[in-house]
């Protein structure tokens, strides 16, 4: 790779994804490549148009971002290299001359609409949702298109968007939860695994061996028996038939840890498909709670003991 690294992200300018990207690399250090949606950002990495993608993967309100989870679960393998956390809030902006009382149609990304629905129900109970491709897409349209060319009266946008696009603010702080946070990840091609820090996360996708009683328990036991805690587990349809699901999982720990490696080997034995999506430092820096008997020396000591038993050196 020559020149500045290229980062694909959900655009246009001013999205929460761009805020996350700026935590990873400044515009002076990298080339920003805005995309229409998260799938396009991920595919830009696969087809060589970008070196990395920054995409949302989880929020405190909605859980996993299904478009991201599904895009990573299939296709040419990619891995997560880093995660960043971004506090989320929303501002209601309107067309020039439109007051709050005149708002009937509100443009918003589906996640923004859900995160503000109680406020909207209280202040704009008759407002209709006009879906937007990103949180700043309607802001760009408000700034560029004449009022009579728009199919909405107002939009939910990030707090920084009004100043960036020169928009009229109708209401600030409209999110229902003041503690909203979205987790973003940096996606890239497989390569050397980042060194463990002691506060790491590993992401993977697992298919169950069959749709029978106990299949899910068998999969979960591979983690529990090795003392690996799961911070997120979500089912997603595989798509080949009804009732067939895969599981997207975040596990606390690093692939180079003995306990995580043993869990992966267990999954490989009992599950038909396991896709490793990367080990990377946790953004919050919280170390995993390693139980007695599951630290690296415990596994090494146990293997040495078994070797001695098999060799007739111990009973």
DRENMIDO-346674 format. One record per residue (C-alpha): residue in one letter; x, z, y. Coordinates in nm, 3 decimals. Each point is the difference from the previous one (the first is absolute). Example, Ala and Ser with C-alpha at 12.3 -4.5 7.8 and 13.67 -1.06 7.14 Angstrom:
+------+---------+---------+---------+
! rest !       x !       z !       y !
+------+---------+---------+---------+
!    a !   1.230 !   0.780 !  -0.450 !
!    s !   0.137 !  -0.066 !   0.344 !
+------+---------+---------+---------+
This chain:
+------+---------+---------+---------+
! rest !       x !       z !       y !
+------+---------+---------+---------+
!    x !   0.000 !   0.000 !   0.000 !
!    x !   0.134 !  -0.092 !   0.345 !
!    x !  -0.116 !   0.100 !   0.344 !
!    x !  -0.261 !   0.266 !   0.065 !
!    x !  -0.223 !   0.114 !  -0.290 !
!    x !  -0.353 !  -0.142 !   0.009 !
!    x !  -0.296 !   0.236 !  -0.029 !
!    x !  -0.353 !  -0.122 !  -0.069 !
!    x !  -0.278 !   0.231 !   0.117 !
!    x !  -0.370 !   0.007 !   0.084 !
!    x !  -0.034 !  -0.136 !   0.354 !
!    x !  -0.055 !  -0.080 !   0.276 !
!    x !   0.213 !   0.220 !   0.225 !
!    x !  -0.107 !   0.361 !   0.043 !
!    x !  -0.132 !   0.076 !  -0.349 !
!    x !   0.073 !   0.328 !  -0.173 !
!    x !   0.209 !  -0.207 !  -0.241 !
!    x !   0.223 !  -0.104 !   0.289 !
!    x !   0.036 !   0.367 !   0.094 !
!    x !   0.115 !   0.065 !  -0.358 !
!    x !   0.237 !  -0.299 !   0.011 !
!    x !   0.161 !   0.133 !   0.318 !
!    x !   0.093 !   0.315 !  -0.195 !
!    x !   0.186 !  -0.223 !  -0.246 !
!    x !   0.169 !  -0.251 !   0.232 !
!    x !  -0.026 !  -0.071 !   0.372 !
!    x !  -0.080 !  -0.350 !   0.134 !
!    x !   0.367 !  -0.023 !   0.101 !
!    x !   0.111 !   0.063 !  -0.359 !
!    x !  -0.253 !  -0.213 !  -0.189 !
!    x !  -0.224 !  -0.304 !   0.027 !
!    x !  -0.370 !   0.095 !   0.001 !
!    x !  -0.231 !  -0.241 !  -0.185 !
!    x !  -0.369 !   0.087 !   0.065 !
!    x !  -0.240 !  -0.096 !  -0.279 !
!    x !  -0.378 !  -0.031 !  -0.024 !
!    x !  -0.035 !   0.259 !  -0.281 !
!    x !   0.203 !   0.223 !  -0.230 !
!    x !  -0.011 !  -0.246 !  -0.291 !
!    x !   0.156 !  -0.269 !   0.221 !
!    x !   0.273 !   0.246 !   0.102 !
!    x !   0.084 !   0.077 !  -0.364 !
!    x !  -0.010 !  -0.367 !  -0.099 !
!    x !   0.236 !  -0.082 !   0.287 !
!    x !   0.262 !   0.207 !  -0.182 !
!    x !  -0.073 !  -0.165 !  -0.334 !
!    x !   0.030 !  -0.353 !   0.137 !
!    x !   0.314 !   0.069 !   0.204 !
!    x !  -0.149 !  -0.018 !   0.347 !
!    x !   0.083 !   0.368 !   0.059 !
!    x !   0.257 !   0.243 !  -0.135 !
!    x !  -0.232 !   0.300 !   0.012 !
!    x !  -0.362 !   0.084 !   0.069 !
!    x !  -0.145 !   0.313 !   0.156 !
!    x !  -0.352 !   0.068 !  -0.125 !
!    x !  -0.246 !   0.289 !  -0.009 !
!    x !  -0.042 !   0.153 !  -0.345 !
!    x !  -0.195 !   0.326 !   0.050 !
!    x !  -0.201 !   0.187 !   0.264 !
!    x !  -0.129 !   0.353 !   0.025 !
!    x !  -0.356 !  -0.129 !   0.041 !
!    x !  -0.026 !  -0.295 !  -0.240 !
!    x !   0.268 !   0.071 !  -0.259 !
!    x !   0.183 !  -0.301 !  -0.140 !
!    x !  -0.009 !  -0.335 !   0.182 !
!    x !  -0.137 !  -0.214 !  -0.281 !
!    x !   0.128 !  -0.333 !   0.135 !
!    x !   0.355 !   0.135 !  -0.006 !
!    x !  -0.033 !   0.166 !  -0.340 !
!    x !  -0.146 !  -0.313 !  -0.160 !
!    x !   0.258 !  -0.235 !   0.155 !
!    x !   0.289 !   0.213 !  -0.128 !
!    x !  -0.147 !   0.040 !  -0.349 !
!    x !   0.028 !  -0.372 !  -0.085 !
!    x !   0.221 !  -0.295 !   0.085 !
!    x !   0.376 !  -0.012 !   0.042 !
!    x !   0.123 !   0.361 !  -0.016 !
!    x !   0.076 !   0.171 !   0.329 !
!    x !   0.099 !   0.361 !   0.067 !
!    x !  -0.067 !   0.263 !   0.263 !
!    x !   0.319 !   0.095 !   0.184 !
!    x !  -0.118 !   0.251 !   0.258 !
!    x !  -0.313 !   0.167 !   0.133 !
!    x !  -0.096 !   0.104 !   0.354 !
!    x !  -0.296 !   0.199 !   0.134 !
!    x !  -0.196 !  -0.095 !   0.311 !
!    x !  -0.264 !   0.220 !   0.171 !
!    x !  -0.316 !  -0.204 !   0.056 !
!    x !  -0.249 !   0.014 !   0.288 !
!    x !  -0.239 !  -0.246 !   0.164 !
!    x !  -0.118 !  -0.102 !   0.344 !
!    x !  -0.319 !  -0.191 !   0.075 !
!    x !   0.057 !  -0.291 !   0.237 !
!    x !  -0.256 !  -0.244 !   0.139 !
!    x !  -0.049 !  -0.332 !   0.168 !
!    x !   0.037 !   0.012 !   0.379 !
!    x !  -0.322 !   0.128 !   0.155 !
!    x !  -0.139 !   0.142 !  -0.326 !
!    x !  -0.067 !   0.373 !   0.002 !
!    x !  -0.048 !   0.227 !  -0.299 !
!    x !  -0.378 !  -0.029 !   0.030 !
!    x !   0.023 !  -0.378 !  -0.034 !
!    x !   0.196 !  -0.007 !  -0.325 !
!    x !  -0.193 !  -0.152 !  -0.292 !
!    x !   0.273 !  -0.158 !  -0.213 !
!    x !   0.337 !   0.163 !  -0.067 !
!    x !   0.298 !  -0.187 !  -0.145 !
!    x !   0.219 !   0.214 !  -0.226 !
!    x !   0.219 !  -0.019 !  -0.307 !
!    x !  -0.203 !   0.140 !  -0.294 !
!    x !   0.228 !   0.305 !  -0.028 !
!    x !  -0.039 !   0.072 !   0.374 !
!    x !  -0.379 !  -0.023 !  -0.025 !
!    x !  -0.007 !   0.251 !  -0.287 !
!    x !   0.235 !   0.236 !   0.182 !
!    x !  -0.225 !   0.003 !   0.308 !
!    x !  -0.348 !  -0.027 !  -0.154 !
!    x !  -0.119 !   0.351 !   0.094 !
!    x !   0.098 !  -0.053 !   0.364 !
!    x !  -0.167 !  -0.340 !  -0.003 !
!    x !  -0.317 !   0.142 !  -0.155 !
!    x !  -0.016 !   0.266 !   0.272 !
!    x !   0.081 !  -0.220 !   0.301 !
!    x !  -0.093 !  -0.354 !  -0.109 !
!    x !  -0.261 !   0.047 !  -0.274 !
!    x !  -0.127 !  -0.359 !   0.026 !
!    x !   0.340 !  -0.169 !   0.011 !
!    x !   0.074 !  -0.265 !  -0.263 !
!    x !   0.343 !  -0.035 !  -0.161 !
!    x !   0.184 !  -0.329 !   0.055 !
!    x !   0.292 !   0.001 !  -0.252 !
!    x !   0.348 !  -0.075 !   0.134 !
!    x !   0.314 !  -0.101 !  -0.191 !
!    x !   0.214 !   0.268 !   0.166 !
!    x !  -0.032 !   0.286 !   0.248 !
!    x !   0.131 !  -0.209 !   0.290 !
!    x !  -0.151 !  -0.339 !  -0.085 !
!    x !  -0.315 !   0.071 !   0.208 !
!    x !   0.218 !   0.131 !   0.286 !
!    x !   0.183 !  -0.333 !   0.010 !
!    x !  -0.332 !  -0.186 !   0.002 !
!    x !  -0.134 !   0.217 !   0.282 !
!    x !   0.310 !  -0.076 !   0.205 !
!    x !   0.004 !  -0.375 !  -0.064 !
!    x !  -0.359 !  -0.121 !  -0.047 !
!    x !  -0.270 !  -0.017 !   0.270 !
!    x !  -0.275 !   0.257 !  -0.044 !
!    x !  -0.267 !  -0.249 !  -0.094 !
!    x !   0.219 !  -0.130 !  -0.286 !
!    x !   0.014 !   0.338 !  -0.176 !
!    x !  -0.233 !   0.116 !  -0.275 !
!    x !   0.050 !   0.369 !   0.084 !
!    x !  -0.031 !   0.228 !   0.303 !
!    x !   0.268 !   0.258 !  -0.080 !
!    x !   0.279 !   0.069 !  -0.246 !
!    x !   0.173 !   0.294 !  -0.170 !
!    x !   0.374 !  -0.036 !   0.064 !
!    x !   0.318 !   0.212 !  -0.013 !
!    x !   0.057 !   0.219 !   0.308 !
!    x !   0.291 !  -0.216 !   0.118 !
!    x !  -0.200 !  -0.326 !  -0.009 !
!    x !  -0.192 !   0.035 !   0.331 !
!    x !   0.319 !   0.011 !   0.206 !
!    x !   0.166 !  -0.273 !  -0.206 !
!    x !  -0.293 !  -0.240 !   0.034 !
!    x !  -0.138 !   0.117 !   0.337 !
!    x !  -0.339 !   0.112 !  -0.131 !
!    x !  -0.276 !   0.223 !   0.139 !
!    x !  -0.028 !   0.337 !  -0.179 !
!    x !  -0.351 !   0.119 !  -0.087 !
!    x !   0.093 !   0.311 !  -0.201 !
!    x !   0.317 !   0.165 !  -0.129 !
!    x !   0.066 !   0.213 !  -0.307 !
!    x !  -0.294 !  -0.139 !  -0.195 !
!    x !   0.135 !   0.065 !  -0.353 !
!    x !  -0.200 !   0.250 !  -0.204 !
!    x !   0.310 !   0.177 !  -0.134 !
!    x !   0.271 !   0.096 !   0.253 !
!    x !   0.251 !   0.034 !  -0.286 !
!    x !  -0.020 !  -0.359 !  -0.127 !
!    x !   0.326 !  -0.132 !  -0.144 !
!    x !   0.076 !  -0.332 !  -0.166 !
!    x !   0.291 !  -0.044 !  -0.237 !
!    x !   0.192 !  -0.326 !   0.020 !
!    x !   0.263 !  -0.138 !  -0.237 !
!    x !   0.285 !  -0.245 !   0.033 !
!    x !  -0.022 !  -0.263 !  -0.276 !
!    x !   0.295 !  -0.206 !  -0.116 !
!    x !   0.160 !  -0.169 !  -0.298 !
!    x !   0.130 !   0.208 !  -0.293 !
!    x !   0.365 !   0.100 !   0.019 !
!    x !   0.209 !   0.312 !  -0.001 !
!    x !  -0.222 !   0.308 !  -0.011 !
!    x !   0.042 !   0.219 !   0.312 !
!    x !   0.193 !   0.319 !  -0.089 !
!    x !  -0.207 !   0.307 !  -0.069 !
!    x !  -0.036 !   0.251 !   0.281 !
!    x !  -0.175 !   0.287 !  -0.179 !
!    x !  -0.320 !  -0.083 !   0.189 !
!    x !  -0.103 !  -0.330 !  -0.154 !
!    x !  -0.304 !  -0.189 !  -0.117 !
!    x !  -0.039 !  -0.261 !  -0.275 !
!    x !  -0.284 !  -0.253 !  -0.004 !
!    x !  -0.116 !  -0.188 !  -0.309 !
!    x !  -0.294 !  -0.186 !  -0.157 !
!    x !  -0.113 !   0.079 !  -0.355 !
!    x !  -0.254 !  -0.164 !  -0.233 !
!    x !  -0.166 !   0.214 !  -0.266 !
!    x !   0.055 !  -0.100 !  -0.364 !
!    x !  -0.374 !  -0.025 !  -0.068 !
!    x !  -0.339 !   0.103 !   0.130 !
!    x !  -0.042 !   0.289 !  -0.241 !
!    x !  -0.047 !   0.374 !   0.027 !
!    x !   0.327 !   0.170 !   0.085 !
!    x !   0.186 !  -0.309 !   0.125 !
!    x !   0.021 !   0.133 !   0.356 !
!    x !   0.109 !   0.342 !  -0.126 !
!    x !   0.276 !  -0.161 !  -0.208 !
!    x !   0.131 !  -0.174 !   0.311 !
!    x !  -0.016 !   0.312 !   0.216 !
!    x !   0.171 !   0.210 !  -0.266 !
!    x !   0.314 !  -0.210 !   0.041 !
!    x !   0.037 !   0.150 !   0.347 !
!    x !  -0.132 !   0.349 !  -0.070 !
!    x !   0.227 !   0.059 !  -0.301 !
!    x !   0.306 !  -0.075 !   0.216 !
!    x !  -0.112 !   0.203 !   0.301 !
!    x !  -0.063 !  -0.302 !   0.226 !
!    x !  -0.273 !   0.059 !   0.258 !
!    x !  -0.219 !  -0.288 !   0.119 !
!    x !  -0.078 !  -0.005 !   0.372 !
!    x !  -0.235 !  -0.302 !  -0.027 !
!    x !  -0.179 !  -0.176 !  -0.285 !
!    x !  -0.262 !  -0.270 !   0.052 !
!    x !  -0.176 !  -0.234 !  -0.239 !
!    x !  -0.019 !  -0.371 !   0.079 !
!    x !  -0.177 !  -0.272 !  -0.203 !
!    x !   0.238 !  -0.219 !  -0.199 !
!    x !  -0.238 !  -0.289 !   0.049 !
!    x !  -0.009 !  -0.154 !  -0.348 !
!    x !  -0.319 !   0.174 !  -0.115 !
!    x !  -0.240 !   0.277 !   0.097 !
!    x !   0.116 !   0.352 !  -0.077 !
!    x !   0.373 !  -0.087 !   0.005 !
!    x !   0.196 !   0.196 !   0.257 !
!    x !   0.360 !   0.058 !   0.098 !
!    x !   0.132 !   0.307 !   0.178 !
!    x !   0.207 !   0.002 !   0.319 !
!    x !   0.209 !   0.317 !   0.006 !
!    x !   0.233 !   0.191 !   0.232 !
!    x !   0.215 !   0.250 !  -0.191 !
!    x !   0.215 !   0.269 !   0.159 !
!    x !   0.362 !  -0.068 !  -0.090 !
!    x !   0.256 !  -0.278 !  -0.040 !
!    x !   0.044 !  -0.252 !  -0.281 !
!    x !   0.359 !   0.122 !  -0.054 !
!    x !  -0.118 !   0.354 !  -0.077 !
!    x !  -0.003 !   0.086 !  -0.368 !
!    x !  -0.363 !   0.116 !   0.004 !
!    x !  -0.120 !  -0.317 !   0.173 !
!    x !   0.202 !  -0.221 !  -0.232 !
!    x !  -0.145 !   0.178 !  -0.304 !
!    x !  -0.352 !  -0.045 !   0.140 !
!    x !   0.060 !  -0.373 !   0.047 !
!    x !   0.128 !  -0.033 !  -0.356 !
!    x !  -0.309 !   0.182 !  -0.124 !
!    x !  -0.226 !  -0.234 !   0.197 !
!    x !   0.187 !  -0.303 !  -0.137 !
!    x !  -0.066 !   0.123 !  -0.354 !
!    x !  -0.375 !   0.055 !   0.036 !
!    x !  -0.117 !  -0.236 !   0.277 !
!    x !  -0.007 !  -0.382 !  -0.016 !
!    x !   0.112 !  -0.052 !   0.361 !
!    x !   0.209 !   0.214 !   0.236 !
!    x !   0.115 !  -0.145 !   0.334 !
!    x !   0.261 !   0.197 !   0.192 !
!    x !  -0.058 !  -0.034 !   0.375 !
!    x !   0.294 !   0.198 !   0.129 !
!    x !   0.146 !   0.343 !   0.071 !
!    x !   0.055 !   0.093 !   0.365 !
!    x !   0.032 !   0.307 !   0.228 !
!    x !  -0.320 !   0.181 !   0.093 !
!    x !  -0.079 !  -0.031 !   0.370 !
!    x !  -0.089 !   0.369 !   0.023 !
!    x !   0.324 !   0.110 !  -0.165 !
!    x !  -0.178 !   0.241 !  -0.238 !
!    x !   0.195 !   0.053 !  -0.321 !
!    x !  -0.177 !  -0.012 !  -0.335 !
!    x !  -0.064 !   0.325 !  -0.184 !
!    x !   0.216 !  -0.027 !  -0.314 !
!    x !  -0.129 !   0.232 !  -0.272 !
!    x !   0.219 !   0.201 !  -0.234 !
!    x !   0.121 !  -0.221 !  -0.284 !
!    x !  -0.045 !  -0.332 !   0.185 !
!    x !   0.315 !  -0.016 !   0.216 !
!    x !   0.270 !  -0.254 !  -0.087 !
!    x !   0.232 !   0.258 !  -0.167 !
!    x !  -0.288 !   0.112 !  -0.224 !
!    x !  -0.047 !  -0.353 !  -0.137 !
!    x !   0.373 !  -0.053 !  -0.046 !
!    x !   0.045 !   0.332 !  -0.177 !
!    x !  -0.294 !  -0.079 !  -0.232 !
!    x !   0.147 !  -0.342 !  -0.090 !
!    x !   0.338 !   0.155 !  -0.073 !
!    x !  -0.163 !   0.264 !  -0.221 !
!    x !  -0.191 !  -0.270 !  -0.190 !
!    x !   0.323 !  -0.199 !  -0.044 !
!    x !   0.170 !   0.304 !  -0.148 !
!    x !  -0.292 !   0.064 !  -0.238 !
!    x !   0.003 !  -0.360 !  -0.120 !
!    x !   0.375 !   0.016 !  -0.047 !
!    x !  -0.018 !   0.314 !  -0.208 !
!    x !   0.177 !   0.207 !   0.263 !
!    x !  -0.299 !   0.226 !   0.069 !
!    x !  -0.320 !   0.119 !  -0.171 !
+------+---------+---------+---------+
